[in-house]
Structure formats: C-alpha cells, structure tokens
Amino acid sequence: MKPDIAKTILKTLLHRISNLNFVQSLKTLLILGAWGGTALIGYILYVAHDLPNINKLEEPREGRKVTILDNNGQTLATYGNIYGYYVPYEEIPQNLVNAVISIEDRKFFEHPGIDVLGILRAAFANFKSGHVVQGGSTITQQLAKVTLLSPKKTLKRKIQEAILSLELENKYTKKQILSIYLNKVYLGAGIYGIDAASKYYFGKNAHDLNLYECAIIAGLPKAPSRFSPLNNPELSGQRAYQVLTSMFENSYITKEQKDGAEKSVQLNTSLLGSKEFGYFTNWIYERIGQHVDGDNIDITIKSSLDRHIQKTVQKTLGGYLDKFSEEKKMTQGAIVVMNHDGKILAMLGGRNFSKSPFNRVTQAFRPAGSAFKIFVYTAAIEKGHLPDAIFEDKPISFGTWAPTNFHDKFLGELTMDEAFARSVNTIAVQVAHQVGVGSIIDVAHRMGISSDIGYDLSISLGTSSVNLLELSSAYATIANDGVFSEPYSIETIKDSNTGTLLYSRQNVEKPQVITKETAETMQELLRNCVLRGSAQATSIKDFKVSGKTGTSQNHRDAWFVGFSDDYVVGVWLGNDDYSPMNKVSGGNFPTMIARDIFKKLR
C-alpha cells in the first residue's frame, strides 16, 4: 500500500472515531486492533513462509578466487572473492572479539538475537540527530543479513532478519554465531573473513594480530571500502580509534592500553599482488575461459611474466615520460617484451594502471607507419625480389594519391635493402604495387596480424591500424625463422585447493608461415635498419639488435619493434586523444627506450 493512501485511510478512520461516543469509540478501536493484529500476524506468517534455510550457512560458497603468479611462483594479483581458512572461536584473538562486540553489539552475550532496547536507543538517537547515526541490528541479525538475505532495506527483510536471528540463536551457541560471523563477514578488497583480512592486510595469521590491528579489522564491517586501510589509511585510523575508545568505555582495555596502542601499521598486501602488474593480469583474467570451464573452484595460474623484466620496462618508460612528457607532448606509452616463441615476459599497457586501466598493448589500434613495411618487403622477397634490386626514389603518383617521404627529399637510385633501412616511402609504395596489395595482406595475416587491413596501396605506409601485441608477434615470427609466434601468457592452471592440474601449455609444433630463407633475409634487412638506417638509436656495441621504426601522420604515433637473439621488444608512444606529439618519431624516443631495455636484459 502506498504511504499517501495509507495516511488518507488512517486520517478518515480517526475522524470518524472522534465523532463517536466513548463506548462506541472503544469498541471500534478494539475491533480495529483485532483486525490489525490479525493482519500483522498474517503478514509475519507470509514473510516466514519465504524464509531461507539457515543450513545455508554451512554450505560451500559459490564463486571463484583466481590467483595469478609470475614465472617464479610469486603472486602478481588475485581476483574474485577471497576467503581464508575458518578460524574457530577458541583461536580468535580476545582483543578482536572484544573489539567487535564493543563497536557492533555490546549486549551480544545477553540478548536472544534481537536487542529491543538497542533498537529503541538507536531509533531515539537517529530521531534526535535527524539522520542515521546508530544501527539497532545485533551481530546475529547482521549474520542473517549478510549470509542469508538480500541487502534491500524493506520491511519484509527486516522481519525475516528478526525471525532468522531467533532461529540462529536457537540452533547455535553465542560463540558459534560470533565465529561464523567473523569468518563470513565482508572486510573490503574482495576479502571475506578475518583469516583472509589478517593475511592480506597485515601479512600474518589472525591469532598474531596486535590490539591496533584488531581495532582496524573490527571497524571494517560498517563500511568496508570506506574504512579500508588500503583505500583510506586516515579514515581507517580514525575508525580504529573509535573502536579502541569503545573498548575502553566497556572496560575491555585500560586507558594505558588505549593510549599505548600502536597507531600505525605496516600493511603487507603482497598476497593480493600489485596494481603495477594490472595490465598483464587483467589480460590473463579475461582469457581464463579459453582454457578451463566452470567458475566454482579456486584456481591458481602460473604465468609467463618475468618480474625483473617487467620492473625494468616500467622504470624505463616511466623515466622517459616523466622527463620528456611535457616538452614533447607525449602522455602515454606501451611496451611488450616476449621471446621468439611468443612467451610474454612483460606487458605495460600505459603510464599508470590505477589512473587508466586501458591496455594500449592489446586494446589500442593505431596506424603503424613504416613499422608495417616488413609485410611489404616480406611479400616482395616471397615473390623473388632480392635485397640488392634497384629502385628509384622519385616523385610518384597513383591517381590523385602522391605519396612523399618523411623528410620530403628524394634520394635517387637505391637498393631495396637501403630503401627499407632508410624507410623510403616512395620505394615501399613501388614495391607494394609490384607485389600486389592482396599478397601483402596475406603475409600480414599469416605472420600474426588479425586486425582488418584496408585494400589499397596506402597500407604500404602503415595506414591500417594494428595493436602493439599483434605487430610485435609478427616481428617475433621473423626472429623465429618464419615459424608462427603466437603470443601466450599462461603456463599452467591448477585447482588451488587440490593442486589438480587443469591446464598445461603444450609444446605443439607451430606452422612455418614464411620460409626460413625469407625470414633470414628479413632479419638481415631489419639488422641493417639498426646499423645504418632509421633505427640506429637502438644500436648497442657488441650486441645484436634488429628492428624497424614507424611514425604515423603528424607524429601522432611513434613505434619501434625489434629483437635480439633472446628477446622481442615492442614500443609505442603517443596520446590517447590522437593529438600530435612534438617531433617524436619512431627513430628517436621509441628506439632509445628499446635500447635501454635491451641493455638491461643482455
């Protein structure tokens, strides 16, 4: 019944009763009371008929916790709901018991599941302040609410909550109820229960918590995200002080203990992993379904990520962006490192995952510029063109399209090798015209490009958009002597509880997508780009690096992709809003970043 209708009916009834004599009024009120009581009992019976079974408290939970490890077995991240081991009442620190009772339910060991005086006291305090400042729910009611009922604030739920509380008190002892509550309650960051909270916030078991840590955990149930020591250290500390004060007022601790409690904690979230690996771990998490079915068991994934290489990549990109971002108007970058076989060793999809989780390695599709020319020249070699074939760098046109070079100069006759090293656009277009656009697209797709490629000659200059991962995998295919290099990141997946192996990457034979001879010729061309071409900034003394640069129109994108004997490194720099950078090209900052990474990895 809507509130305004109910008010109208009540007003009408009261008006009519006021016009009756005393006996008639009393008789009417008694009849209305009987009807009202009957209706209330009927509604309670209706609500009780729909009650969930309290045995659900003992059912195994649903959902999955996913733990992602690096290649050495250290945790990178966890996803899903995190539950620790069940802690029996006898092993729960007394300070934690006292802290929870003090701040949540002072009469817990005395009331039958519902604290009528507490409800009245909270209602008066809320009425006096004009807003909700106290809650009247007992711990038993909260247990019923968080484990058996929906979070919707309705009259039906409140009545069910009260009935279930009485039923829980009848079935379980007070200690059991408190133990179940502390092992089931949500404590922020996807964490349920005090064992998980103790380990993931403080790196210790629950029985090792000190007084202040107990106060922090006891303060979480009211607003787990708001009072999380991870999200709001200051608010978490303020809440902990409220808990300590309440403990003192209830004589659980002395004033000296309250004042002497350690007011700072050393958070240890290593078991939760770190957001610095977020680009990589999110990419893995989204692909779990490709390898295992079902979502009701916890799994542990051993990944291919090398923590040392990842930190090297982060430090290198961060250093350049911090130093040159403002001057060069380049705000973002992305880097991927893999081996020749496609094993991803590092993935950095942007400057800061917390501020922007958009993965520019896998989700950003940008024109590759001259870095795309490997497909033009690979197709030409397959058609029988030799690296010393002569082409003339000169003005050319195809209909209304007249491509020009990066520096608007023409160099005359050049070998195909020299034209590739110097990234001469007019010769790349001539080569593309001779071998055919269809052949170039075919080569690109065979080598790992899955993005759509426009069917026109302009693709020879990298006008089609690709992402950094697929472009880097194509270069890895060349480094891998023409054997297809498919990027991968998952080594094994196991059942976290039983250790059962659910998936293991198999070393299956991969297809030879270009001949070994063609790949070796392209390796030579790419090596010459570093020795005397556009990628010279990547050159390292006594260390072999091969690769190609790319710059899109108006310096909107700058690329370098290349490889050593062990690694493939792909680098992209640019702005998310496609605004031009200040003279940043593939031949300067991307090559310098790649050079620094190769130096640290050799």
C-alpha positions in Angstrom: 0.0 0.0 0.0 1.4 3.4 -0.9 2.2 5.8 2.0 -0.1 8.6 0.9 -3.1 6.2 0.5 -2.4 4.7 4.0 -2.3 8.2 5.5 -5.6 9.1 3.9 -7.3 6.0 5.2 -5.9 6.5 8.7 -7.0 10.1 8.8 -10.5 9.2 7.7 -10.8 6.5 10.4 -9.6 8.8 13.1 -12.0 11.5 12.1 -14.9 9.1 12.2 -13.9 7.7 15.6 -13.7 11.2 17.0 -17.4 11.7 16.2 -18.4 8.6 18.2 -19.2 8.4 21.9 -16.7 6.7 24.3 -18.2 3.2 24.3 -18.6 3.2 20.5 -15.0 4.6 20.1 -13.6 1.9 22.4 -15.5 -0.8 20.7 -14.3 0.4 17.3 -10.7 0.6 18.4 -10.8 -2.9 19.8 -12.2 -4.2 16.5 -9.6 -2.3 14.6 -6.9 -3.6 16.9 -8.0 -7.2 16.5 -8.1 -6.8 12.7 -4.7 -5.0 12.8 -3.2 -7.7 15.0 -4.6 -10.4 12.7 -3.2 -8.7 9.6 0.2 -8.3 11.3 0.3 -12.0 12.3 -0.8 -12.9 8.8 1.9 -10.8 7.2 4.6 -12.3 9.6 3.4 -15.8 8.6 3.6 -14.8 5.0 7.1 -13.5 5.4 8.2 -16.5 7.5 6.9 -18.8 4.7 9.5 -17.4 2.4 12.5 -17.7 4.8 15.8 -19.1 3.6 17.1 -22.2 5.3 19.7 -21.4 8.0 21.6 -24.5 7.0 22.9 -22.4 4.0 25.4 -21.0 6.5 27.2 -24.3 6.3 27.0 -24.7 2.5 30.2 -24.2 0.5 30.4 -20.8 -1.1 30.0 -20.2 -4.8 32.3 -18.2 -7.0 35.9 -18.4 -7.8 39.1 -16.9 -6.5 41.8 -16.6 -9.1 45.5 -16.2 -8.1 47.9 -15.2 -10.8 51.6 -16.0 -10.2 54.7 -14.8 -12.1 57.1 -17.3 -13.7 58.8 -17.8 -10.3 55.6 -18.6 -8.4 55.3 -15.2 -6.7 51.8 -13.7 -6.6 51.0 -11.0 -9.1 47.3 -10.5 -8.4 44.2 -12.1 -7.0 40.7 -11.8 -8.5 37.3 -12.7 -7.1 36.1 -13.2 -3.5 39.0 -14.1 -1.2 38.2 -16.4 1.7 40.8 -17.5 4.3 40.7 -20.6 6.5 37.9 -21.0 9.0 39.1 -19.7 12.4 37.3 -21.4 15.4 36.2 -19.2 18.3 39.0 -20.5 20.5 41.7 -19.2 18.1 40.2 -15.8 17.6 42.2 -13.2 19.5 40.3 -12.0 22.5 41.1 -8.4 21.6 39.3 -8.9 18.3 36.3 -10.5 20.0 36.1 -7.6 22.4 36.6 -5.0 19.7 33.8 -6.4 17.5 31.4 -6.7 20.4 32.2 -3.2 21.7 31.7 -1.4 18.4 28.9 -3.6 16.9 26.8 -5.2 19.6 27.6 -4.5 23.3 24.8 -6.8 24.6 25.7 -9.7 22.3 26.2 -12.3 25.0 23.0 -11.2 26.8 20.2 -10.7 24.2 18.3 -13.5 22.5 19.3 -12.4 19.0 17.3 -9.2 19.0 18.1 -6.3 21.2 14.8 -4.4 21.7 16.4 -1.7 23.9 19.2 -1.3 21.4 16.7 -0.8 18.6 14.8 1.8 20.7 18.1 3.5 21.7 19.2 3.7 18.1 15.8 5.0 16.9 15.9 7.8 19.5 19.5 8.7 18.6 18.6 8.8 14.9 15.4 10.8 15.5 17.4 13.3 17.7 20.1 13.8 15.1 17.8 13.9 12.1 19.7 11.1 10.3 21.0 7.6 10.9 23.8 7.7 13.4 23.3 4.3 15.1 22.2 0.9 13.9 20.0 -1.3 16.1 21.0 -4.6 14.4 22.7 -7.2 16.6 25.6 -9.3 15.3 23.2 -12.2 14.9 20.9 -10.0 12.7 23.9 -8.9 10.7 24.9 -12.6 10.2 21.4 -13.3 8.9 21.5 -10.3 6.6 24.9 -10.8 5.1 24.7 -14.6 4.6 21.0 -15.4 4.0 19.2 -12.3 2.9 19.3 -9.6 0.2 20.8 -6.2 1.1 17.5 -4.4 0.2 16.1 -2.4 3.1 12.5 -3.5 3.1 10.0 -4.3 5.9 9.9 -7.9 4.7 13.6 -8.3 5.0 13.7 -6.7 8.5 11.0 -9.1 9.7 12.8 -12.1 8.1 16.0 -10.9 9.7 14.5 -10.9 13.1 12.9 -14.3 12.7 16.1 -15.8 11.4 18.1 -14.3 14.3 15.9 -16.0 16.8 16.3 -19.3 14.8 20.1 -18.9 14.7 20.2 -18.3 18.4 18.2 -21.4 19.0 20.5 -23.6 16.8 23.9 -22.2 17.6 25.8 -21.0 20.7 26.8 -17.4 21.0 30.5 -18.4 20.4 29.5 -20.3 17.2 27.4 -17.3 16.0 30.3 -14.9 16.5 32.8 -17.3 14.9 30.6 -17.8 11.8 30.1 -14.1 11.6 33.8 -13.3 11.8 34.6 -15.9 9.2 31.9 -14.8 6.7 31.7 -11.0 7.0 32.9 -8.9 4.1 36.0 -6.9 5.1 36.8 -5.0 1.9 39.0 -5.5 -1.2 37.1 -8.7 -2.1 38.1 -10.2 1.2 35.8 -12.3 3.4 36.6 -13.4 7.0 39.2 -12.5 9.5 41.9 -15.0 8.3 41.9 -13.5 4.8 41.8 -10.0 6.2 44.7 -10.7 8.6 46.9 -12.2 5.8 46.1 -9.8 3.1 46.2 -6.5 5.0 48.9 -7.4 7.5 50.7 -10.5 6.2 50.1 -12.5 9.3 47.7 -15.1 10.8 44.6 -13.9 12.7 46.0 -15.1 16.1 49.0 -12.9 15.6 47.1 -9.6 15.3 48.0 -6.9 17.8 45.5 -4.6 19.5 45.5 -1.9 16.9 45.2 -4.3 14.0 42.2 -5.9 15.8 40.7 -2.5 16.0 41.2 -1.8 12.3 39.5 -5.1 11.3 36.7 -4.6 13.8 36.0 -1.2 12.3 35.6 -2.6 8.7 32.1 -4.2 8.7 30.3 -0.9 8.9 31.8 0.4 5.6 34.5 -1.9 4.3 35.6 0.1 1.3 35.4 3.5 3.1 37.4 2.3 6.2 39.8 0.0 4.3 43.4 0.7 5.3 44.3 0.3 1.6 41.8 2.9 0.3 41.7 5.4 3.2 44.5 5.0 5.7 43.4 8.1 7.6 39.8 7.2 7.8 40.8 3.6 8.8 42.9 5.1 11.6 40.0 7.3 12.8 37.7 4.3 12.8 40.2 2.2 14.7 40.4 4.9 17.4 36.6 4.8 17.8 36.9 1.1 18.3 39.6 1.5 20.9 37.6 4.1 22.7 34.6 1.9 22.7 36.7 -1.0 24.1 37.9 1.3 26.9 34.4 2.5 27.7 33.3 -1.1 28.0 36.2 -1.9 30.3 37.9 -4.3 27.8 41.1 -2.4 27.8 42.7 0.2 30.2 43.3 3.8 29.3 47.0 3.0 29.1 46.3 0.2 26.6 44.1 2.6 24.5 46.7 5.4 24.5 49.6 3.0 24.1 48.2 1.0 21.2 50.4 1.2 18.1 48.8 3.9 16.0 50.4 2.9 12.7 50.5 -0.4 10.9 52.8 -1.9 8.3 50.5 -3.0 5.5 51.6 -6.2 3.7 49.5 -6.8 0.7 52.0 -9.0 -1.2 49.5 -11.8 -1.3 47.0 -9.6 -3.0 49.5 -8.7 -5.7 50.2 -5.3 -7.0 48.4 -3.0 -9.5 51.7 -2.4 -11.2 51.0 -5.7 -13.0 47.4 -4.9 -13.7 47.7 -4.6 -17.5 49.1 -8.1 -17.7 47.0 -9.8 -15.1 43.7 -8.3 -16.4 44.6 -9.6 -19.9 45.1 -13.1 -18.4 42.0 -13.0 -16.3 39.8 -12.2 -19.3 41.1 -15.3 -21.1 40.7 -17.9 -18.4 37.6 -19.3 -20.2 39.6 -20.3 -23.2 41.5 -22.8 -21.0 39.2 -24.0 -18.2 35.4 -24.4 -17.8 33.2 -23.6 -14.8 33.6 -20.9 -12.2 33.0 -22.6 -8.9 36.5 -23.6 -7.9 39.5 -21.6 -6.9 42.3 -21.7 -9.4 46.0 -20.7 -9.5 47.6 -19.6 -12.7 51.3 -19.7 -13.3 52.0 -17.0 -15.9 55.0 -16.3 -18.2 55.7 -12.8 -16.7 59.2 -12.2 -15.6 59.0 -9.7 -12.6 62.6 -8.4 -13.2 61.9 -7.6 -16.9 58.5 -6.1 -16.0 60.1 -3.7 -13.5 62.8 -2.8 -16.0 60.1 -1.9 -18.5 58.2 0.1 -16.0 61.2 2.0 -14.8 62.4 2.8 -18.4 59.1 4.0 -19.8 58.3 5.9 -16.6 61.7 7.6 -16.7 61.3 8.9 -20.3 57.7 10.0 -19.8 58.5 11.8 -16.5 61.3 13.7 -18.1 60.0 14.4 -21.6 56.2 14.2 -21.4 55.6 17.9 -21.1 58.3 19.1 -23.6 57.5 16.5 -26.2 53.7 16.4 -25.7 53.7 12.6 -25.3 51.5 11.5 -22.4 51.2 7.7 -23.0 53.3 4.7 -23.9 53.1 1.0 -24.1 55.7 -1.8 -24.2 55.6 -5.6 -24.6 58.6 -8.0 -24.2 58.4 -11.6 -25.4 60.8 -14.3 -26.5 60.9 -15.5 -30.1 58.4 -18.2 -29.4 55.7 -15.7 -28.2 56.0 -16.1 -24.5 55.1 -12.7 -23.0 57.7 -11.7 -20.4 56.5 -8.2 -19.7 53.4 -6.1 -20.6 53.0 -2.4 -19.8 49.8 -1.0 -21.3 50.1 2.5 -20.1 51.7 5.0 -17.8 49.6 4.2 -14.7 47.2 1.3 -14.4 45.3 2.9 -11.4 44.6 6.1 -13.4 44.0 4.4 -16.7 43.5 0.6 -17.0 43.0 0.9 -20.8 45.6 -1.5 -22.2 47.4 0.1 -25.0 49.3 -3.1 -25.8 46.2 -5.0 -26.7 43.3 -2.5 -26.9 44.7 0.5 -28.7 44.6 0.2 -32.5 46.8 2.8 -34.2 48.5 3.3 -37.6 51.8 1.5 -37.6 53.6 3.8 -40.1 56.8 2.4 -41.5 56.8 -0.5 -39.0 54.2 -2.1 -41.2 56.7 -2.2 -44.1 58.0 -5.6 -43.0 54.9 -7.1 -44.7 55.6 -5.3 -47.9 59.2 -6.4 -48.1 58.4 -9.9 -46.9 55.8 -10.3 -49.7 58.4 -8.9 -52.2 61.0 -11.4 -51.1 58.5 -14.2 -51.4 57.8 -13.0 -55.0 61.5 -13.3 -55.8 62.7 -9.7 -55.3 66.3 -9.6 -54.0 67.6 -7.1 -51.4 70.0 -5.6 -54.0 67.3 -5.0 -56.5 67.4 -1.3 -57.7 64.5 1.1 -57.3 64.4 4.9 -57.8 63.3 7.2 -55.1 61.4 9.8 -57.1 58.0 11.6 -57.2 55.3 9.1 -57.9 51.5 9.1 -58.1 48.6 6.7 -58.3 45.6 8.6 -59.4 45.2 11.5 -57.0 47.5 10.0 -54.4 51.1 11.2 -54.5 53.0 9.7 -51.5 56.0 11.6 -50.2 58.9 10.7 -48.0 59.2 11.6 -44.3 61.7 14.4 -44.9 60.2 15.4 -48.3 63.5 14.5 -50.1 64.3 12.1 -52.9 67.5 10.1 -52.9 67.6 8.7 -56.4 68.5 5.0 -57.1 68.6 2.8 -54.0 68.7 -0.9 -53.4 65.7 -2.4 -51.8 67.8 -3.1 -48.7 68.8 0.6 -48.5 65.3 1.8 -49.1 64.0 -0.4 -46.3 66.7 0.7 -43.9 66.1 4.4 -44.6 62.3 3.9 -44.6 61.8 5.5 -48.1 58.1 5.7 -48.7 58.1 6.1 -52.5 60.0 2.9 -53.0 57.9 1.0 -50.4 54.8 2.0 -52.5 56.5 0.9 -55.7 57.4 -2.4 -54.2 53.8 -2.8 -53.0 52.5 -2.0 -56.4 54.6 -4.7 -58.0 53.8 -7.5 -55.5 50.1 -6.6 -55.1 48.1 -5.4 -52.1 46.5 -8.9 -51.7 49.9 -10.5 -51.3 50.8 -8.0 -48.6 47.6 -8.6 -46.6 48.1 -12.3 -46.9 51.6 -12.1 -45.5 50.5 -9.9 -42.7 47.7 -12.2 -41.6 49.9 -15.3 -41.8 52.5 -13.6 -39.6 50.0 -12.7 -36.9 48.0 -9.5 -37.8 44.4 -10.2 -37.0 43.1 -6.7 -37.5 41.3 -5.6 -40.6 43.6 -4.2 -43.3 42.4 -1.8 -45.9 42.7 -3.0 -49.5 44.7 -0.2 -51.1 48.3 0.8 -51.7 48.4 3.2 -48.8 48.8 0.2 -46.4 52.4 0.0 -47.6 53.0 3.1 -45.5 51.2 1.7 -42.5 47.8 3.5 -42.7 45.9 0.5 -41.3 45.6 0.3 -37.6 47.0 -2.5 -35.5 47.8 -3.1 -31.9 51.3 -3.4 -30.4 50.9 -7.1 -29.4 50.0 -8.4 -32.9 52.7 -6.3 -34.5 55.3 -7.5 -32.1 54.2 -11.1 -32.6 54.8 -10.6 -36.4 58.3 -9.4 -35.8 58.8 -12.4 -33.4 57.8 -14.7 -36.3 60.7 -13.2 -38.3 63.0 -13.7 -35.4 61.7 -17.3 -35.0 62.9 -18.1 -38.6 59.4 -17.9 -40.0 57.7 -20.2 -37.6 54.5 -18.6 -36.4 55.0 -16.9 -33.0 51.6 -16.8 -31.2 51.7 -14.6 -28.0 50.9 -16.5 -24.8 51.0 -15.8 -21.1 49.6 -18.9 -19.3 51.8 -21.8 -18.4 49.6 -23.8 -16.1 46.3 -23.6 -14.3 45.7 -25.7 -11.1 42.9 -26.2 -8.7 44.1 -24.1 -5.7 42.6 -26.5 -3.1 43.7 -29.9 -4.5 46.6 -28.9 -6.7 45.0 -30.8 -9.7 46.4 -29.7 -13.0 43.6 -28.3 -15.1 45.6 -26.9 -18.0 49.2 -27.0 -19.1 50.6 -25.3 -22.2 51.7 -28.0 -24.7 54.8 -27.5 -26.9 52.9 -28.3 -30.1 54.6 -27.8 -33.5 53.8 -24.4 -35.0 53.3 -23.7 -38.7 56.0 -22.4 -40.9 54.2 -19.3 -42.1 57.1 -17.9 -44.2 60.1 -19.8 -45.3 63.2 -19.9 -43.2 65.1 -18.3 -46.2 62.6 -15.4 -46.4 62.8 -14.9 -42.6 66.6 -14.8 -42.7 66.6 -12.2 -45.5 64.2 -10.1 -43.5 66.4 -10.5 -40.4 69.3 -9.1 -42.4 67.1 -6.1 -43.6 66.0 -5.4 -40.1 69.6 -5.6 -38.8 70.6 -3.0 -41.4 67.9 -0.7 -40.1 69.7 -0.6 -36.8 73.2 -0.4 -38.3 72.7 2.3 -40.8 69.0 3.2 -41.0 66.1 4.8 -39.1 66.7 2.6 -36.0 70.3 3.5 -35.4 69.5 4.8 -31.9 68.9 1.2 -30.9 72.4 0.2 -31.8 74.4 -1.3 -28.9 78.1 -2.1 -29.1 78.9 -5.8 -29.2 75.2 -6.7 -29.0 73.0 -7.6 -32.0 69.7 -5.8 -32.3 67.4 -5.8 -35.4 64.3 -3.8 -35.8 62.2 -1.2 -37.6 60.7 2.2 -36.7 57.4 3.7 -37.5 55.8 7.1 -37.3 52.2 7.9 -38.3 51.0 11.2 -39.8 51.7 14.4 -37.9 53.7 12.5 -35.2 50.6 11.0 -33.7 52.2 7.6 -33.2 55.8 6.6 -32.8 56.9 2.9 -32.9 59.8 0.6 -32.6 59.6 -3.1 -32.8 62.8 -5.2 -32.9 64.6 -8.2 -31.5 67.9 -9.6 -30.1 68.9 -13.2 -30.0 66.7 -13.7 -27.0 64.0 -11.1 -26.8 61.4 -9.2 -28.9 60.6 -5.6 -27.7 57.7 -3.5 -29.0 57.4 0.1 -28.0 54.6 2.6 -28.8 54.4 6.3 -27.8 51.5 8.7 -28.4 48.4 10.4 -26.9 45.0 8.8 -26.3 43.3 11.8 -27.9 45.3 11.3 -31.1 46.9 14.8 -30.7 50.3 15.2 -32.3 53.5 14.9 -30.3 56.3 17.4 -30.6 58.5 15.9 -33.3 58.5 12.5 -31.6 59.2 9.8 -34.2 60.0 6.1 -34.2 63.6 6.9 -34.8 64.2 8.8 -31.5 62.3 8.1 -28.3 60.9 4.6 -29.0 64.3 3.4 -30.2 66.1 4.9 -27.2 63.6 3.2 -24.8 64.1 -0.1 -26.6 67.9 0.3 -26.5 67.8 0.9 -22.7 65.7 -2.2 -22.2 67.9 -4.4 -24.4 71.0 -3.1 -22.5 69.5 -4.1 -19.2 68.4 -7.5 -20.4 71.6 -8.6 -22.2 
